[in-house]
Amino acid sequence: MNRLNILDYDYPELANYLLNMNVMRKILLTYYNFNTYGLLRSNPSFNNELYNSFTLHVDGFGAYYFSKILFENKLKHNINGSDLYPVLIHKLICSGKRIFIVFPMLSNVKQIEKSICNFFESNYKSVDFGIYNENCPDELLKKIKIFEPYVVFVGLGQPYQELWVLKNKDAISSNLIVCCGSGLEFLLNQKKRAPIGVQKLKLEWAYRLVQEPKRLWKRYILGIPVFIFHVFVQKTNLMFKKD
């Protein structure tokens, strides 16, 4: 696999970096966690796409902790996408920037409208959204073009959101496109995030598993042990190389 370059900033630094750098060039941002690692191993072409096109940030305790085991903690900051997006959105709203959010198929439009009004309050006119529909892809792109957002958040889950962005990035004038998974659904209370105590115990994954066992059991029950196994295999290889 290609060696991926992962940003190592705290939340305000990363938000400022994204908003400053996207003035000069188009930035495609996504996250790297244990599930990303599994996707990269099973899909080499996806690895090439991330390496060549995307800026990444480490996402969550698992990826951060095991980078510490492998590389003696060269990463200083443990970023969680669900905590990054509120910081980034606050900076966008304060500077009067428009935001567009792409939600997955079968999302409840009326519920989304209500959530956006409640969360953004008087700034809700600075936000618009669209529902991804693989049967009518041009309708979503047309809506984005008309709204002219400063940033587009795409919440379709990996690797679908990244593949959609790569396919359509040239049709989107925004210089910042953020692949956010379920991050904005948590922010807008479309999905319930784990209580603070559970988050501090680093067990948010278990809370999500209880909420959506049918969709997430394979990711967590199978994915986490496989990820840990490969981390220790790599650690063993690195130790032998040092010797």
C-alpha positions as CSV (number, residue, x, y, z in Angstrom):
1,M,0.0,0.0,0.0
2,N,1.1,3.6,-0.5
3,R,2.2,5.5,2.5
4,L,-0.6,7.9,3.3
5,N,0.1,11.5,4.6
6,I,-2.1,12.2,7.6
7,L,-2.5,15.7,9.1
8,D,-1.6,16.1,12.7
9,Y,-3.3,19.2,14.1
10,D,-5.7,19.9,17.0
11,Y,-9.3,20.9,16.1
12,P,-8.9,24.7,15.7
13,E,-5.6,24.2,13.8
14,L,-7.1,21.7,11.4
15,A,-10.1,23.9,10.8
16,N,-7.9,26.9,10.1
17,Y,-5.6,24.9,7.9
18,L,-8.6,23.7,5.8
19,L,-10.1,27.2,5.4
20,N,-6.8,28.8,4.6
21,M,-5.4,26.2,2.2
22,N,-8.6,25.8,0.2
23,V,-8.3,29.4,-1.0
24,M,-5.3,28.2,-3.0
25,R,-6.4,24.8,-4.1
26,K,-9.3,22.3,-4.0
27,I,-9.1,20.2,-0.8
28,L,-10.8,16.8,-0.6
29,L,-10.8,15.8,3.1
30,T,-11.5,12.4,4.6
31,Y,-10.7,10.4,7.7
32,Y,-8.5,7.4,8.5
33,N,-9.6,4.9,11.1
34,F,-9.5,1.1,11.6
35,N,-12.3,0.6,9.1
36,T,-10.4,2.7,6.5
37,Y,-7.5,0.4,7.1
38,G,-9.6,-2.7,6.3
39,L,-11.0,-1.1,3.1
40,L,-7.5,-0.2,1.9
41,R,-6.3,-3.8,2.4
42,S,-9.2,-5.3,0.5
43,N,-9.3,-2.6,-2.2
44,P,-5.8,-1.5,-3.5
45,S,-7.3,0.9,-6.0
46,F,-9.1,2.7,-3.1
47,N,-5.7,3.1,-1.5
48,N,-4.4,4.7,-4.7
49,E,-7.3,7.1,-4.8
50,L,-6.8,8.2,-1.2
51,Y,-3.0,8.6,-1.7
52,N,-3.3,10.6,-4.9
53,S,-6.4,12.8,-4.2
54,F,-7.3,13.2,-0.5
55,T,-6.1,15.0,2.6
56,L,-6.6,12.7,5.6
57,H,-6.9,13.2,9.4
58,V,-6.7,10.3,11.9
59,D,-10.1,9.5,13.2
60,G,-10.7,8.1,16.7
61,F,-8.9,6.4,19.5
62,G,-8.1,3.2,17.7
63,A,-6.1,4.6,14.8
64,Y,-4.4,7.1,17.2
65,Y,-3.5,4.5,19.8
66,F,-2.1,1.9,17.3
67,S,-0.1,4.6,15.5
68,K,1.5,5.1,19.0
69,I,2.4,1.3,19.1
70,L,3.8,1.2,15.6
71,F,5.6,4.6,15.4
72,E,6.2,5.6,19.0
73,N,3.4,8.2,18.9
74,K,4.6,10.5,16.1
75,L,0.9,11.7,15.9
76,K,0.3,14.2,18.7
77,H,-3.4,14.8,18.3
78,N,-6.3,12.3,18.5
79,I,-8.9,13.8,16.2
80,N,-12.5,12.6,16.1
81,G,-14.5,13.7,13.0
82,S,-17.7,14.2,15.1
83,D,-15.8,16.8,17.2
84,L,-14.0,18.4,14.3
85,Y,-17.1,19.2,12.2
86,P,-18.7,21.5,14.8
87,V,-15.5,23.6,15.0
88,L,-15.2,23.8,11.3
89,I,-18.9,24.7,10.8
90,H,-18.7,27.4,13.6
91,K,-15.9,29.1,11.7
92,L,-17.8,28.8,8.4
93,I,-21.0,30.3,9.9
94,C,-19.0,33.1,11.6
95,S,-17.4,34.1,8.3
96,G,-20.7,33.9,6.4
97,K,-19.8,30.9,4.3
98,R,-22.5,28.7,2.7
99,I,-22.6,25.0,3.6
100,F,-24.1,22.1,1.6
101,I,-24.7,18.6,3.1
102,V,-25.1,15.4,1.1
103,F,-27.2,12.8,3.0
104,P,-27.5,9.1,2.1
105,M,-30.5,7.6,0.3
106,L,-33.7,7.0,2.3
107,S,-33.0,10.0,4.6
108,N,-36.0,11.7,6.1
109,V,-36.2,15.1,4.3
110,K,-38.7,16.7,6.8
111,Q,-36.6,15.5,9.7
112,I,-33.4,16.9,8.2
113,E,-35.1,20.3,7.5
114,K,-36.3,20.5,11.1
115,S,-32.8,19.5,12.4
116,I,-31.0,22.1,10.3
117,C,-33.4,24.9,11.4
118,N,-32.9,23.9,15.1
119,F,-29.2,23.6,14.9
120,F,-28.3,26.6,12.7
121,E,-31.2,28.8,14.0
122,S,-31.0,32.2,12.3
123,N,-28.2,31.0,10.0
124,Y,-30.2,28.2,8.5
125,K,-30.5,30.0,5.1
126,S,-26.7,29.6,4.8
127,V,-27.2,25.8,4.7
128,D,-28.8,23.5,2.1
129,F,-28.8,19.8,1.6
130,G,-29.5,17.1,-0.9
131,I,-30.3,13.4,-0.8
132,Y,-28.0,11.1,-2.8
133,N,-29.9,9.1,-5.3
134,E,-27.9,6.8,-7.6
135,N,-30.8,6.9,-10.1
136,C,-30.8,10.7,-10.4
137,P,-27.2,11.8,-9.8
138,D,-27.5,15.0,-11.9
139,E,-30.3,16.4,-9.7
140,L,-28.0,16.6,-6.7
141,L,-25.1,18.2,-8.6
142,K,-27.6,20.7,-10.1
143,K,-28.8,21.7,-6.6
144,I,-25.2,22.1,-5.4
145,K,-24.3,24.3,-8.4
146,I,-27.3,26.6,-7.8
147,F,-26.6,27.0,-4.1
148,E,-22.9,27.8,-4.7
149,P,-21.6,26.5,-1.3
150,Y,-18.2,27.3,0.1
151,V,-17.9,23.8,1.5
152,V,-19.7,20.5,0.7
153,F,-20.0,17.8,3.4
154,V,-20.6,14.3,2.0
155,G,-22.0,11.7,4.4
156,L,-22.3,8.5,2.5
157,G,-19.9,6.4,4.4
158,Q,-16.6,4.9,3.2
159,P,-15.7,4.2,0.4
160,Y,-18.9,5.4,-1.3
161,Q,-18.5,9.1,-0.3
162,E,-14.9,9.2,-1.5
163,L,-15.7,7.5,-4.8
164,W,-18.7,9.9,-5.3
165,V,-16.4,12.9,-4.6
166,L,-13.8,11.7,-7.0
167,K,-16.3,11.2,-9.7
168,N,-18.0,14.6,-9.3
169,K,-15.3,17.0,-7.9
170,D,-14.8,18.7,-11.2
171,A,-18.6,19.5,-11.4
172,I,-18.5,21.1,-7.9
173,S,-17.1,24.6,-7.7
174,S,-16.4,24.5,-3.9
175,N,-12.7,24.3,-3.0
176,L,-13.4,22.3,0.1
177,I,-15.2,18.9,0.1
178,V,-15.4,17.0,3.3
179,C,-16.2,13.3,3.5
180,C,-17.9,13.1,6.9
181,G,-19.5,9.7,7.2
182,S,-22.2,9.9,9.9
183,G,-20.5,12.9,11.6
184,L,-23.2,15.5,10.6
185,E,-26.0,13.1,11.4
186,F,-24.7,13.0,14.9
187,L,-24.3,16.8,15.0
188,L,-27.9,17.3,13.7
189,N,-29.3,14.7,16.0
190,Q,-30.3,12.4,13.1
191,K,-28.4,9.8,15.0
192,K,-27.8,9.7,18.8
193,R,-24.2,10.0,19.8
194,A,-22.8,8.1,22.8
195,P,-23.0,9.9,26.3
196,I,-19.9,11.8,27.3
197,G,-18.9,9.2,29.8
198,V,-18.9,6.5,27.2
199,Q,-16.9,8.7,24.9
200,K,-14.3,9.3,27.6
201,L,-14.0,5.5,28.2
202,K,-13.2,5.2,24.4
203,L,-16.3,2.9,24.0
204,E,-18.2,5.0,21.5
205,W,-17.9,2.2,19.0
206,A,-19.7,-0.2,21.4
207,Y,-22.5,2.3,21.8
208,R,-22.9,2.6,18.0
209,L,-22.9,-1.2,17.7
210,V,-25.8,-1.5,20.1
211,Q,-27.7,1.2,18.2
212,E,-27.1,-0.4,14.7
213,P,-26.1,-4.0,15.2
214,K,-27.3,-5.2,11.8
215,R,-25.3,-2.6,9.9
216,L,-22.2,-2.4,12.1
217,W,-21.6,-5.9,13.6
218,K,-19.2,-6.9,10.9
219,R,-17.3,-3.7,11.1
220,Y,-16.7,-3.9,14.9
221,I,-16.9,-7.6,15.8
222,L,-14.8,-8.7,12.9
223,G,-13.0,-5.6,11.9
224,I,-11.4,-4.6,15.2
225,P,-9.7,-7.9,15.9
226,V,-8.4,-8.1,12.3
227,F,-7.1,-4.5,12.6
228,I,-5.3,-5.3,15.9
229,F,-3.8,-8.5,14.5
230,H,-2.3,-6.6,11.5
231,V,-1.0,-3.9,13.8
232,F,1.0,-6.3,15.8
233,V,2.2,-8.1,12.7
234,Q,3.5,-4.8,11.4
235,K,5.0,-4.0,14.8
236,T,6.8,-7.4,14.8
237,N,8.1,-6.7,11.3
238,L,9.4,-3.3,12.3
239,M,11.2,-4.7,15.3
240,F,13.0,-7.3,13.2
241,K,14.0,-4.6,10.7
242,K,15.6,-2.6,13.5
243,D,17.6,-5.6,14.5
